[in-house]
Amino acid sequence: MCQVPSFFVALSILASFIHQGSSYEYVTKNFTVPVDHFSFTTNATFEMRYLVNDSSWDADTGPIFFYTGNEGDIKLFAENTGFMWELAVEMRAKVVFAEHRYYGESLPFGKDSFSNEKNLGYLTAHQALEDYVDLITALRGDSRIPVIVFGGSYGGMLSAWFRMKYPHIVQGAIAASAPILEFEGMNKCNAFFRIVTSDFQSAADDCRYNIRNSWDAFNQIVKSADGLAWLSKAFQLCKPLAKAADVKDVKDFLSEVYVNLAMTDYPYATNFLMPLPANPILEVCEHLKAPNLKEKELLTQIFKAASVYLNYTGTTKCLDLEDADGPSLGGNGWGFQSCTEMVMPMCSNGVDDMFEPSPWDMNKYAADCKKTFAWVKPQPFLVPKRYGGLELARLSSNIIFSNGLRDPWTSGGVVESLTPSVVSIIIPEGAHHLDLRASNPADPNSVRNARILYKKHIRKWIREYRGTV
Amino acid sequence: MCQVPSFFVALSILASFIHQGSSYEYVTKNFTVPVDHFSFTTNATFEMRYLVNDSSWDADTGPIFFYTGNEGDIKLFAENTGFMWELAVEMRAKVVFAEHRYYGESLPFGKDSFSNEKNLGYLTAHQALEDYVDLITALRGDSRIPVIVFGGSYGGMLSAWFRMKYPHIVQGAIAASAPILEFEGMNKCNAFFRIVTSDFQSAADDCRYNIRNSWDAFNQIVKSADGLAWLSKAFQLCKPLAKAADVKDVKDFLSEVYVNLAMTDYPYATNFLMPLPANPILEVCEHLKAPNLKEKELLTQIFKAASVYLNYTGTTKCLDLEDADGPSLGGNGWGFQSCTEMVMPMCSNGVDDMFEPSPWDMNKYAADCKKTFAWVKPQPFLVPKRYGGLELARLSSNIIFSNGLRDPWTSGGVVESLTPSVVSIIIPEGAHHLDLRASNPADPNSVRNARILYKKHIRKWIREYRGTV
């Protein structure tokens, strides 16, 4: 199975949906930033994109709400972070969504941004943070406008790190579903897949057993040529499986589907990764709740279950396994980040989770990275050293970490309040950064209460900052 | 006059003295660090040098005392930071002096380190800090040994910034004579030269007037060929002045001498920048205390006064103005840093100070930089943005800023305690980081008391850190 359930996977699939029309209004702008903030080896600059709306802004008293863009087209995050838009109206804030370098249209070397190490090597979290420092400094000018940063997932990590490292630039951070502890030496590598499993378990106890049993069923069925043909047809594969070993692609593909379902198990229909019904895992497990399903029957049900995610609209003609990662967002940005500083150890054992056993193997991980990015060596200790995990968070202030208990990334989240101003909020019914989405009648009370608390803290951060003028 | 009274000037002059034999014992080691911590454009590494002594260390309970090396050969700082050595014995600490990249023998590209922008461009404070992060992480291993950083001058800035940015790596910082506020928008540009002036004023009221009057005397005397010849002879110039305009070199040279005297106006004889008597400015002003000295008489006395600094040992045969910056420490490291991120606006007006009027002119400064480093453009806002001045210091913890009131760099120092754990200590009789030097019978009480306080705070920092295990 895949060792890197990435934010990127999810986002890249989403890319096809973002042009369906925007619910929010903004002006799209560019801002010039240095390609390299940390050396004087080059004077190269590029245009980073950002979206801005100041229609509700009170320039005298209103703050700036700044989304620290993560690994994708910034318009995508603007569409899926309704909470910021709603709160901006109430608090008379300027709204800014800043696009992360090397994603969307913020390409430091244009179409050549991914072509070699000299061009791609400036794709790092810290360089992105300094882009945001420059943009905020310019937006703010000589005034002391308070700036609150928001981010979800990797964007939430950036928001938290931003406040930790530059508390003189941003006055507070709402870091939603931000797995800042998903790094070497910080947590258990099997936590992620255990949470995915528990999501399926809570929908129907046998659901997880059927999924776990399916891995062996796949292995058995492809032992014969007939079985191989049957599976290719049953799964409507665009390209039939040629040999037994190819079944690995099917299993990897499904593993990603289960992970993505867990991330997007929202209580109302969404379009975030794929068009999905409310509580999609419940629907998925409707197909997998019978106990002791056997081979072909089991795999048939697995396909029906996966189709809830893969083909909810019923328009997909065949399943393209090679397209497992979805359309690329202009290169393989997150792939590169995963292979350099964003090394998040993950493992499964098939006992505490429903996945095939897959130990964490740093050497194999590095070897896999080398296939795509020949010149890099993953740096698993870079993030722990630079961003300090719990230790730095504890010494910081004005950060809210939120975690949904349905979200597998909670495995690396800050799940206990560290100080009165470094606060953790648990949303029992929440999937991946549900709290940052627009309010919805189906929202559980826990997420409503979380948002009320965010507001309270943000007002306090602003008040305290204004008080130091 | 020179607009950049640099730390470097002083240090480079010192370079000739460091091989006179060491008072302290240490092992010299190398440690491999990446040339670039903030991109993946290169895998190049280099050997940074560090000095270590663990003869007093209690591995179970003792901390690491870590000197954040600044712009010079690290052995130089080891020799002149006696306080650390003394305290290490008392607190059973391991002592480490880390050499700053591009100084001493820590040259990322060997003898080619200064040859072009691709090689020299990695000379930045933040890269150096990450070198220290890596070294401390390696020294510490899996243990939780508390690390206290010490630094004076630019090294003190590094210590303070280290704690601000990496409080999970270092538990506290003694930042002596660290002008973290000597940057754009943070203080008045004329403060530095006012303090230099007040040092001379306090020695003899007419001393500063004579110095101030000397600038015009220089201008007048060189108007005639006779005067030019007289001056060349009176000042024992190795290379006589060829034309009137050359007198600027003499004046710049003397300005630097006055600045260095102010920095090193210690209460006992020292060897820090030059071999000097105790309270050297008193001796200098002995030659300049008569009121209303006229032209040749005045200039003769100026030369006698300057000779206290330039030729205290009486061994200098002639004065080499081209050697004003002293022997180079392997390139022009501080020159480069001043022309990139360490832009410290300075000015004089000849009214509130004893120097010739010299307004701060960023354009001229940048043009001067361009002559040596054609590809760089000074970034006066880089340090304010990244290190946040008072605002970030206030949000930090466990830092002591010390300032001697005789030290011109106090112009950019933190001179008020910001919080109970971000503390400022004023040493009225202190010159440049007197407090970090070895204890001496001539030390004023203020510096003795300061050191007692440092000890108290360091013990508290260590205790608190141990308490979080």
Contacts between the chains, C-beta under 8 A, distances in Angstrom:
chain1	res1	chain2	res2	distance
A	36	B	38	7.5
A	36	B	39	6.2
A	37	B	38	7.3
A	38	B	36	7.4
A	38	B	37	7.3
A	38	B	38	3.6
A	38	B	39	7.2
A	38	B	124	6.3
A	38	B	126	5.8
A	38	B	127	6.5
A	39	B	36	6.2
A	39	B	38	7.2
A	39	B	39	7.4
A	39	B	121	4.5
A	39	B	122	5.1
A	39	B	124	6.5
A	39	B	127	7.3
A	40	B	117	6.6
A	40	B	120	7.4
A	40	B	121	4.0
A	40	B	123	7.6
A	40	B	124	7.1
A	40	B	336	8.0
A	40	B	340	5.1
A	40	B	375	7.7
A	40	B	376	5.5
A	41	B	117	5.7
A	41	B	118	5.3
A	41	B	121	3.2
A	41	B	122	6.7
A	42	B	117	7.8
A	42	B	121	7.3
A	43	B	375	6.7
A	43	B	377	7.3
A	117	B	40	6.6
A	117	B	41	5.7
A	117	B	42	7.8
A	118	B	41	5.3
A	120	B	40	7.4
A	121	B	39	4.5
A	121	B	40	4.0
A	121	B	41	3.2
A	121	B	42	7.3
A	122	B	39	5.1
A	122	B	40	8.0
A	122	B	41	6.7
A	123	B	40	7.6
A	124	B	38	6.3
A	124	B	39	6.5
A	124	B	40	7.1
A	126	B	38	5.8
A	127	B	38	6.5
A	127	B	39	7.2
A	130	B	386	7.7
A	133	B	385	5.5
A	133	B	386	7.4
A	134	B	385	7.3
A	137	B	381	7.5
A	137	B	385	5.8
A	165	B	165	6.3
A	166	B	386	7.9
A	166	B	388	7.1
A	166	B	392	7.9
A	167	B	388	7.7
A	167	B	391	7.9
A	167	B	392	6.6
A	167	B	395	4.6
A	168	B	388	3.3
A	168	B	389	7.5
A	168	B	391	3.8
A	168	B	392	4.3
A	168	B	395	6.7
A	169	B	385	7.3
A	169	B	388	7.3
A	336	B	40	7.9
A	340	B	40	5.1
A	375	B	40	7.7
A	375	B	43	6.6
A	376	B	40	5.5
A	377	B	43	7.3
A	381	B	137	7.5
A	385	B	133	5.6
A	385	B	134	7.4
A	385	B	137	5.8
A	385	B	169	7.3
A	386	B	130	7.7
A	386	B	133	7.4
A	386	B	166	7.9
A	388	B	166	7.2
A	388	B	167	7.7
A	388	B	168	3.4
A	388	B	169	7.4
A	389	B	168	7.5
A	391	B	167	7.9
A	391	B	168	3.8
A	392	B	166	7.9
A	392	B	167	6.6
A	392	B	168	4.3
A	395	B	167	4.6
A	395	B	168	6.8
A	395	B	397	6.9
A	397	B	395	7.0
